[in-house]
Amino acid sequence: MSFLIGIDLGTSGVKTVLFDESGKPVASSTVEYPLYQPNLGWAEQDPEEWWRGTCESINNVLSKSGVDKREIKGIGISGQMHGAVLLDKDGKVLRNAIIWCDQRSTAECDQITEIIGKERLIEITANPALTGFTASKVMWVKNNEPHIFEKIAKILLPKDYIRFRLTGEYATEVSDASGMQFMNIAERKWSDEVVTKLGLSTSMLGKMYESQEVTGKVTASAAAVTGLNEGTIVVGGAGDQAAGAVGNGIVKPGVVSSTIGTSGVVFAYTDKVTIDPLGRVHTFCHAVPNTYHIMGVTQGAGLSLSWFRDNFCTDEIATSKLTDIYVYKLLDAEAATIKPCSDGLIYLPYLMGERTPHLDPNARGVFFGLSAIHTKPHFVRSIMEGVTYSLRDCLEIIKGMGVTVSEVRASGGGGKSDIWRQMQADIFGTNINRIKSDEGGALGVAILAGVGAGIYKSVPEACEAIIQVKDTLAPIEENINKYDEFYKLYTKLYKSLKDDFTQLNNILK
């Protein structure tokens, strides 16, 4: 029997899963690490903590499974997108990684737009300059930490730093690299024009691969600390969203995923480059060769609920510890006691600014319609509904671009929640499917590793063999019209508050 490993480097922790060649999970381990926020709107992590967590989780999986390491035929890596890992000429990390949700680089986005030109930037990179993307983060370091910038020899994405530690290779792949804003998306290669005009060099970037291609092999030193077999292949892998999409079978037209993790993402497959001229959604290379995907992003999706849990749910956390009932199950039960639309309480999930459709780092979270009738369960339900309204924003734009949506598959933490999936069905007005595996990104990159190792001929073939629908939730007809009315109001609230968000940000500076 052959086995495959999927490593998923998330924001809260790294998850390593060992699969057999049929995609069945054999053993899993998650190791958490901290997020640092030294200033308002900043978000950083220590790449060394990622590596230590990866080593620990791999060792745990090998120990739990008892599988002979020689039977592991390939490794795939998924990871949080857009982060900037800056290395010197010796491969040493120069500073904490600035990660995807960091909002400090607004001025640099304006700078990039001015240097490249707004239309030309979208023409090449398929996206406007955003604070979330890697390019603006690197430019921030250039402008604010020149003593760091002058030492930069390599710029890597988070998952690609793990690849470097495993293989010694500076490499990336098309899906994750698409979110750096250094890439010509249509040509699936680095853009000399963008990189040069920003005062950088393509030599500072990793070698580009397709997602299922072999990028290197586990070195002796990495084998010693992970327990892996020296020489095990490591494939390109994918950014977390493309990886999760492969793990959900989003590799053919009409099938769309709705993922609620720390961020929220609506992800659609397309076999051609389709660009929103307003830049409200992202167009990236998919992890399937010569295909693309469109992606709408809610910055603070699951983050909104975890923020509420951590700050206002001490009783639920205590109960969870005493009863061993998952705290989010308790919050689901509270939300279920409140009728749809939360008695008029509407939540705007802009805790970390917003991407789709507003592209506004100044946007902030809001509870609107608050009255004396509202209780804690109202807040829980309104958070879930507000996040789902935001995901509908994404879905509506994708439909408007001519992309067919025949099936929506729910995944991430929100996909595990019955009530949150029902909200998605009601608010989207469509059936919500769930697949049998809930391993998401880890399964996706394990599938890519299986293709790289020759176990499967192609990514679609592997998905057809491995991915199966587990269950379906249909919308409740009486809820659809209710939610439609509240969604219309939800979409007006940002417009009403936009200038106020900017004024608040200016006051806080």
C-alpha positions in Angstrom: 0.0 0.0 0.0 1.2 3.5 -0.9 0.6 6.5 1.4 0.6 10.2 0.9 1.1 13.2 3.2 -0.8 16.5 3.1 0.5 19.4 5.1 -1.8 22.4 5.6 -0.1 25.4 7.1 -3.0 27.5 8.4 -3.2 30.8 10.4 -3.9 29.2 13.7 -1.9 26.0 13.3 -0.3 23.4 10.9 -2.2 20.2 10.2 -0.5 17.1 8.8 -2.6 14.2 7.6 -1.4 10.8 6.3 -3.7 9.3 3.7 -3.7 6.0 1.9 -3.8 6.1 -1.9 -7.6 6.0 -1.9 -7.7 9.3 0.0 -8.7 7.7 3.4 -7.1 9.5 6.3 -4.9 7.2 8.4 -3.6 9.6 11.0 -3.7 13.3 11.7 -2.0 15.9 13.9 -2.4 19.6 14.4 0.0 21.9 16.2 -0.9 25.5 17.0 1.2 28.6 17.0 0.5 32.3 17.8 -0.5 35.3 15.7 1.2 38.6 16.6 -0.5 41.9 16.2 2.1 44.6 17.3 -0.1 47.4 15.9 -3.7 48.0 14.9 -4.3 46.2 11.6 -1.0 44.4 11.6 -0.7 40.6 11.5 2.6 38.6 11.8 3.9 35.1 12.5 7.3 33.6 13.1 8.3 31.1 10.3 10.4 29.2 12.7 7.3 28.4 14.7 5.7 27.1 11.5 8.6 24.8 11.0 8.7 23.5 14.5 5.0 22.9 14.3 5.4 21.1 11.0 8.1 18.8 12.4 6.1 18.0 15.4 2.9 17.2 13.5 4.8 15.0 11.0 6.4 13.1 13.8 3.1 12.7 15.5 1.4 11.3 12.4 4.2 8.8 11.7 4.1 7.7 15.4 0.3 7.3 15.4 0.1 5.5 12.1 2.9 3.0 12.5 3.3 3.3 8.7 6.7 2.5 7.3 8.1 5.8 6.1 9.4 4.2 2.9 5.8 3.6 1.9 5.1 7.3 1.9 5.4 8.1 -1.9 4.8 11.9 -1.9 4.2 15.0 0.1 2.0 18.0 -0.8 1.9 21.3 1.0 -1.0 23.7 1.3 -0.8 27.1 3.1 -2.2 30.4 4.0 -1.7 32.7 0.9 -0.1 36.1 0.4 2.3 36.1 3.3 5.8 37.6 2.9 8.7 35.4 4.2 11.9 37.3 3.7 15.2 35.4 3.7 18.9 36.5 3.5 21.5 35.0 1.3 22.1 32.2 3.8 18.3 31.3 3.9 17.8 32.9 7.4 14.6 34.6 8.2 15.0 38.4 8.3 11.9 39.3 10.2 8.5 37.9 11.2 6.4 37.0 8.2 3.7 39.6 7.4 0.7 37.4 6.7 -2.4 37.5 4.6 -4.7 39.6 6.8 -2.2 42.4 7.5 -3.6 45.8 6.5 -0.6 48.1 7.0 0.3 48.6 3.3 -2.5 50.9 2.0 0.1 53.5 0.9 2.1 50.9 -0.9 -1.0 49.7 -2.8 -1.4 53.3 -4.1 2.3 53.3 -4.9 2.2 50.0 -6.9 -0.9 51.3 -8.8 0.8 54.5 -9.7 4.0 52.7 -10.8 2.4 50.0 -12.9 -0.9 51.7 -13.8 -4.3 50.5 -12.6 -5.5 48.9 -15.8 -2.1 47.5 -16.7 -1.8 45.9 -13.2 -5.1 44.2 -13.6 -4.2 43.2 -17.2 -1.0 41.4 -16.0 -1.9 40.2 -12.5 -5.7 39.9 -12.9 -6.2 41.9 -9.7 -5.8 45.4 -8.3 -3.2 46.2 -5.7 -4.4 45.0 -2.3 -3.0 45.1 1.2 -3.5 41.4 1.5 -1.2 40.6 -1.4 2.6 39.9 -1.0 3.8 42.7 -3.3 2.5 45.5 -1.1 4.0 43.9 2.0 7.4 43.7 0.4 7.1 47.4 -0.7 6.2 48.3 2.9 9.4 46.7 4.1 11.3 48.6 1.3 9.7 51.9 2.4 9.8 51.4 6.2 12.5 48.9 7.0 15.3 49.6 4.4 17.9 47.9 6.7 15.8 44.7 6.2 15.0 45.2 2.6 18.7 45.5 1.5 19.4 42.1 2.9 16.6 40.3 1.1 17.8 37.4 -1.2 14.6 35.4 -1.4 10.9 36.1 -1.0 8.8 33.1 -0.2 5.2 32.3 0.6 4.4 30.6 3.9 4.0 27.1 2.5 7.0 27.5 0.3 9.2 28.3 3.4 8.2 24.8 4.7 9.1 23.4 1.3 12.5 25.1 1.6 13.1 23.6 5.0 12.1 20.1 3.7 14.0 20.1 0.4 16.4 23.0 0.4 14.7 24.3 -2.8 13.5 27.8 -3.4 10.3 27.0 -5.3 6.6 27.8 -5.6 3.7 26.9 -7.8 1.1 28.7 -9.8 -1.9 28.8 -7.6 -0.2 30.3 -4.5 2.1 32.5 -6.6 -0.9 34.1 -8.3 -1.7 35.9 -5.0 1.7 37.5 -4.7 1.0 40.1 -7.5 4.3 39.4 -9.1 2.9 37.0 -11.7 1.5 37.2 -15.2 -1.6 35.1 -14.6 -2.5 34.4 -18.2 1.1 33.2 -19.0 1.5 31.4 -15.7 5.0 32.9 -15.0 6.6 35.8 -13.2 6.1 39.2 -14.7 9.4 40.8 -15.5 7.6 44.1 -16.0 5.9 44.2 -12.6 8.9 42.9 -10.6 11.4 45.2 -12.3 9.3 48.3 -12.0 8.9 47.6 -8.3 12.7 47.6 -7.8 12.9 43.8 -7.4 14.3 40.9 -9.4 12.8 37.6 -10.4 15.9 36.0 -8.9 14.4 36.9 -5.5 11.4 34.6 -6.2 11.1 30.9 -6.2 11.2 28.7 -9.3 7.7 28.3 -10.7 6.0 24.9 -11.1 2.5 23.5 -11.8 0.9 22.3 -8.6 1.3 18.5 -9.2 4.9 18.7 -10.4 7.8 17.5 -8.2 9.7 20.5 -6.8 12.3 18.6 -4.7 13.0 15.8 -2.3 13.3 15.5 1.5 16.9 16.2 2.5 18.9 14.2 5.1 18.7 17.0 7.6 14.9 17.4 7.2 14.5 13.6 7.4 16.4 13.7 10.7 14.0 16.1 12.4 10.7 15.0 10.8 11.0 11.2 10.7 10.4 11.2 6.9 12.4 9.1 4.5 15.2 10.9 2.8 14.4 11.4 -0.9 10.6 11.4 -0.5 9.2 13.7 -3.3 7.6 17.0 -2.5 5.2 18.4 -5.1 4.2 22.0 -5.7 1.1 21.8 -3.6 -1.3 24.8 -3.6 -2.5 27.9 -1.9 -5.0 27.0 0.8 -8.0 27.9 -1.3 -6.9 26.0 -4.4 -5.9 23.1 -2.2 -9.3 23.0 -0.5 -11.0 23.2 -3.8 -9.1 20.2 -5.1 -10.0 18.4 -1.8 -13.7 19.3 -2.5 -13.6 18.3 -6.2 -13.8 21.8 -7.5 -12.0 20.8 -10.7 -14.8 21.1 -13.3 -17.3 23.7 -14.5 -20.4 24.4 -12.4 -19.1 23.2 -9.1 -18.4 26.0 -6.6 -17.1 25.8 -3.0 -18.1 28.0 0.0 -15.4 27.7 2.6 -15.7 29.2 6.1 -12.3 29.1 7.9 -10.5 32.1 9.5 -11.4 33.8 6.3 -14.4 33.0 4.0 -14.0 32.1 0.3 -16.3 31.4 -2.6 -14.3 29.5 -5.2 -15.3 28.8 -8.8 -13.4 26.8 -11.5 -13.0 28.2 -15.0 -11.1 26.9 -18.0 -10.1 30.4 -19.1 -8.9 33.7 -17.7 -12.0 35.6 -16.6 -11.3 39.0 -14.9 -13.7 41.3 -13.0 -12.7 44.8 -14.4 -13.7 46.3 -11.0 -11.3 44.0 -9.2 -13.9 42.9 -6.6 -13.0 39.2 -6.9 -9.6 37.5 -7.6 -8.7 35.6 -10.7 -5.8 33.1 -10.0 -4.3 30.1 -11.6 -5.9 26.9 -10.4 -4.0 23.8 -9.1 -5.2 21.9 -12.2 -2.8 22.6 -15.2 -3.9 25.3 -17.6 -7.1 26.2 -15.7 -8.0 29.1 -13.5 -10.3 30.0 -10.6 -12.3 33.0 -9.5 -12.3 33.7 -5.8 -14.2 36.1 -3.6 -12.9 36.6 -0.1 -14.4 37.6 3.3 -11.5 38.6 5.5 -13.1 38.0 8.9 -15.4 35.0 8.5 -14.7 32.3 11.0 -12.4 34.9 12.6 -15.6 36.8 13.6 -17.0 33.9 15.5 -13.7 32.9 17.2 -13.2 36.6 18.2 -16.7 36.6 19.8 -16.0 33.2 21.5 -12.7 34.3 23.0 -14.0 37.6 24.3 -17.6 37.0 25.3 -18.2 33.3 25.8 -16.3 32.4 29.0 -19.3 30.3 30.2 -19.4 28.3 27.0 -15.7 27.7 27.1 -15.9 26.5 30.7 -18.8 24.2 29.8 -16.9 22.8 26.9 -14.0 22.0 29.2 -16.3 20.3 31.7 -18.4 18.3 29.3 -15.9 17.8 26.4 -18.5 19.2 24.0 -16.8 21.3 21.3 -17.4 25.0 22.1 -18.7 25.7 18.6 -21.3 23.0 19.0 -22.6 25.0 22.1 -22.6 28.2 20.0 -24.5 26.4 17.2 -27.1 25.3 19.8 -27.5 28.9 21.0 -27.9 30.2 17.5 -30.5 27.6 16.8 -32.8 29.1 19.5 -33.1 32.3 17.5 -35.2 32.6 14.4 -33.8 33.5 11.0 -32.7 37.2 10.6 -31.9 37.5 14.3 -34.8 39.8 15.2 -33.3 42.5 13.0 -29.7 42.3 14.3 -27.3 42.5 11.3 -23.5 42.0 11.6 -20.9 43.4 9.2 -17.9 41.0 9.4 -15.2 43.6 8.7 -12.9 42.9 11.7 -9.8 42.9 9.4 -11.0 45.3 6.7 -12.6 43.7 3.7 -11.8 42.4 0.2 -14.9 41.3 -1.7 -16.6 43.4 -2.8 -15.4 46.5 -1.1 -11.5 46.4 -1.2 -11.4 48.6 1.9 -8.8 48.1 4.7 -10.5 50.8 6.7 -13.8 48.9 7.0 -14.7 47.7 10.6 -17.1 45.3 12.2 -20.5 46.5 13.0 -23.6 45.2 14.8 -26.6 47.1 13.3 -30.2 47.1 14.6 -29.3 46.4 18.2 -32.2 46.7 20.7 -33.0 45.6 24.2 -34.6 42.4 23.0 -31.2 41.0 21.8 -29.3 38.4 23.8 -26.0 36.6 23.4 -27.6 33.9 21.1 -28.8 36.7 18.9 -25.2 37.9 18.5 -24.0 34.4 17.7 -26.6 33.9 15.0 -26.2 37.4 13.5 -22.4 36.8 13.2 -23.1 33.6 11.2 -25.7 35.3 9.1 -23.5 38.4 8.4 -20.6 36.2 7.3 -23.0 34.3 5.0 -24.3 37.6 3.5 -20.7 38.5 2.7 -20.2 35.2 1.0 -23.4 35.8 -1.0 -21.7 39.1 -2.2 -19.0 36.9 -3.6 -21.4 34.5 -5.2 -23.4 37.2 -6.9 -20.3 38.7 -8.5 -19.1 35.4 -9.8 -22.5 34.6 -11.3 -22.5 38.1 -12.9 -19.2 37.2 -14.6 -20.9 34.5 -16.5 -19.8 31.5 -14.4 -22.3 28.7 -14.2 -23.2 27.7 -10.6 -24.9 24.3 -10.5 -23.7 23.0 -7.2 -22.2 24.6 -4.0 -20.1 22.5 -1.7 -19.5 23.7 1.9 -16.2 23.2 3.7 -14.1 24.5 6.5 -15.2 24.9 10.0 -18.5 26.5 8.8 -19.1 23.5 6.6 -19.1 21.2 9.7 -21.9 23.3 11.3 -25.4 22.1 10.4 -27.0 25.5 11.2 -24.3 27.4 9.3 -24.8 25.2 6.2 -28.6 25.7 6.4 -28.0 29.5 6.5 -25.9 29.2 3.4 -28.7 27.2 1.7 -31.3 29.8 2.7 -29.3 32.9 2.0 -27.8 31.6 -1.3 -31.1 30.0 -2.3 -29.5 26.8 -3.4 -28.7 23.3 -2.3 -25.5 23.0 -0.2 -23.6 19.7 -0.5 -20.9 18.3 1.8 -18.4 15.7 0.8 -17.4 12.7 2.8 -14.0 13.9 3.7 -13.5 17.0 5.8 -9.7 17.2 5.4 -10.0 19.9 2.8 -6.6 21.4 1.9 -4.6 18.5 3.3 -6.5 16.1 1.1 -6.2 18.4 -1.9 -2.4 18.5 -1.7 -2.2 14.8 -1.0 -4.1 14.3 -4.2 -1.6 16.5 -6.0 1.2 14.4 -4.4 -0.5 11.3 -5.7 -0.5 12.7 -9.2 3.2 13.7 -8.9 4.1 10.2 -7.6 2.3 8.6 -10.6 -0.5 7.0 -8.6 -3.0 9.0 -10.6 -2.7 10.2 -14.2 -4.3 13.6 -13.5 -5.9 15.8 -10.9 -9.5 15.4 -12.3 -9.0 11.6 -12.5 -7.9 11.5 -8.9 -10.8 13.7 -7.7 -13.3 11.5 -9.6 -11.9 8.4 -7.8 -11.6 9.9 -4.3 -14.3 12.7 -3.8 -17.8 11.7 -2.9 -20.8 13.8 -1.8 -21.9 12.9 1.8 -25.1 14.9 2.2 -27.3 17.7 0.9 -29.2 20.5 2.6 -31.9 22.2 0.7 -33.1 25.8 1.3 -36.1 26.3 3.5 -38.5 28.1 1.2 -40.1 30.4 3.8 -36.6 31.6 4.9 -35.4 32.6 1.4 -37.6 35.7 1.0 -36.9 36.8 4.6 -33.2 36.6 4.0 -33.4 38.3 0.6 -34.9 41.4 2.3 -32.3 41.5 5.0 -29.5 40.9 2.4 -30.7 44.0 0.5 -30.4 46.0 3.7 -27.0 44.4 4.5 -25.6 45.6 1.1 -26.7 49.2 1.8 -25.0 49.4 5.2 -21.4 49.5 4.0 -22.3 52.3 1.5 -23.8 54.3 4.4 -20.8 53.8 6.6 -17.9 53.9 4.1 -16.9 57.5 4.8 -17.3 57.0 8.6 -14.9 54.1 8.4 -12.3 56.3 6.7 -12.8 59.1 9.2 -12.4 56.7 12.1 -9.2 55.4 10.6 -7.8 58.9 10.2 -8.7 59.7 13.9 -6.9 56.6 15.1 -3.7 57.3 13.1 
